[in-house]
Amino acid sequence: MAEAEQALGRVSLPPGTSWAFTGEHEARRTALSELLWLSLAVGVGIILLLGLALGSVRRLLLVLVNVPFALVGGVAAVYLGGGLLDVGALIGFVTLFGITMRNGIMMVSHWQHLHEVEGVPWGPELVFRGARERLAPVLMTALVTGLGLLPIAVGAGEAGREIEGPMAVVILGGLVTSTALNLCVLPVLYRRLGP
């Protein structure tokens, strides 16, 4: 489309006439723009609400550190799938960030609960116990989501799956990295940053 727009930009048209690209190209451009702006606005709202709910900037940062964990796998999946970032892939990233934030909230809030409610003293025992107790819920979330999306991701190139296919591929790629890093790196970061 960029090449076609450049080529037509060099053509001189008679006065009173113009050209425009419409149809799928225009709809895609509009949808991407709306999705990006709405995602940004919702993201800011979510960060504000999480900050209020967690009561600490450190805890908020620990939950937000999961987003790059998911981004690594999602970007790798897009790259391996041909490198096309379309509306379906963007919807996949939004969904993926929601899933990975949920897993981070489960971990951080459980450590907070163990320390503040159950009176477990701060230290490696608290971090290890919290990670061990949240291992099953985090793995089950990733496994059930992954198994549900696997048939869609396998048939991503088929007609009629222009949105669902890229979305499923992004979510699956991001789930792999975010789950692994959430279970391995987040406890280490929590141990260093403290309650």
N, C-alpha and C positions, 0 to 999 in steps of 0.2 A: 504494500500500500504506500509506503514511503517513496519507493521508486516511481510509482504511478503518479503520486502527487507532485513530485519534482518534475517529472516529464511534462505534466499538464501545466505546471507553473511557468514553463518556458514557452508555451503556446500563447500567441496573442489572439485574443478573442475580439470580435466586433463589439462596438459599444452597445451596452444594454444586455449583453449575454454573460453568463457565468457558468461555472461547473461546480459540482459538489458530489462527494462520496456519501451515499446513504445506505440504508439497509443494514446488513449484519455488521459491517464495519463501524457505523455510527452507533448502533445499539451496544456493541462491545465496548467502545470507547466511553460511552455514557455510563454503562454498568460498572466498569472498572473505576471510574472517577467517583461515582456514588459510593461504591463499596469501600474505597480507601478512606473517604471522608467520614463515613458513618463508623467505620472500624476505629478510626482515630478518636472520634468523639466518645464512643462506647468504651474504648480502652482507657481514656482519661477518667471516665466515671467509675470504671471498675477499680482502677488504682486508688482513687479517693475512698471508695467504699471499703476496699481491703485494708487500707491504712487505718481507717476508723475501727474496723473489726479486729484487726490484729493488735492494735494499740502500740505499735513500735515500728520505727522506720527500719530497724535491723530485720525484724521478722518480715516486713513487707519486701525488703530487698532479697531475702532468702526465697520468698515465693516467686518473685519476679525473675530470679536467676534461672528458673526453669524454662523461661521463654527461649533464651539462646540454645539451651539443650535441645529443644524441639526444633528450632530453626535449622540446626545443623542437618538433621535427618530429612527435614522437609525440602531444604534446598538441594541436598544430594539426590533425593528422589526426583525432583523436577529436572535436574541436570541429566540423570541417567535415563529419564523418560523423554528426552529430546530437547530439554531446555526451554520449553514454551510455558510462560507464565500467563495463564488465561484466567477467566472468571472462576472456573472450577477449582483451579489450584489456589486461588486467593481464598475462596470459601473453605478449602481444606486447611489452609493456614489458620484462619479464624477458629475453626473447630478444634484443630490441634492445640492451639494456644489455650483454649478453654479446658481441654482434657488435662493438659500438663499443669495448668494452674491449679486445677482441682487436686491433682496428686501432690503438688507442693503444699497446698493448704492443709491437706490431710496429715502430711508429715510434720509440718511446723506446729500446727495446732495440737497435735498429739504430744509432741515434746513439751509444749507449753503446759498442757494438761498434767502430764506426769510431774513436772516440776512444781507447778503452783497449786494443784488440787491434791495430788497423791503424795506430795512431799518428797519425791525422789531427789536426792541431792544432785547438784549440778556436777556433771563430769562425764567420762566416757561410758559409764554404766547406763546413764539416762539416755544418751544418744543411741547406744547399741540396742537397748530395750525398745525404745520408740521405733527405731528403724525395723527391728525384727517384728514388732506387733503390727506395723503397717505394710509389711512386705506382701502379705496375701491380698489385701484390698488393692494395692497399686498394681500388682501383677494381674489380678483378675480384671481390673478395668482395661488394662492394655490388651490382655488376651481376648476378652469378649469383643472389644471394639475391633481388634485386628481380624479375628475370625469372621466377624460380620461384614467387614469391608473387603476381605480377600477375594470373593467372587466378582465384586465390582471392579477391583483393581486388575484382576486377570483379564477381564473383558474390556479394558479401558479403551481400546482402539475401535470397538464396534460402533456401528451407527446407533444413535439414540443415547449414547453415554458420553456426550461431549462435555458435560459438566460433572457427572458423578464419577467418571473414570479418573480424571486428574485429581479430583478431590480425594478419592480413596487412596491414590498413590501417595499423595503428600501426607495424608494422615498416617498411613502405614510406615512410611520412612521416618517421620517425626516421632512416632510412638516407640520405635526401636531405640533411637538415641536418647529420647527424653526419659524413658523408663530406666534404661541402664544408668544414665548419668544421675537421675533422681535418686536411685538407690545407692549409688557408689560415691558420688561427689557431694550431694547435698548434706549427708550426715557429717562429712569432714568440714564443710563450710559452717554448718551449725555449731559444731564443736569449737571452731575458731572464733566465731562472732559472738557466741554466748547467748544467754536468754535475753 
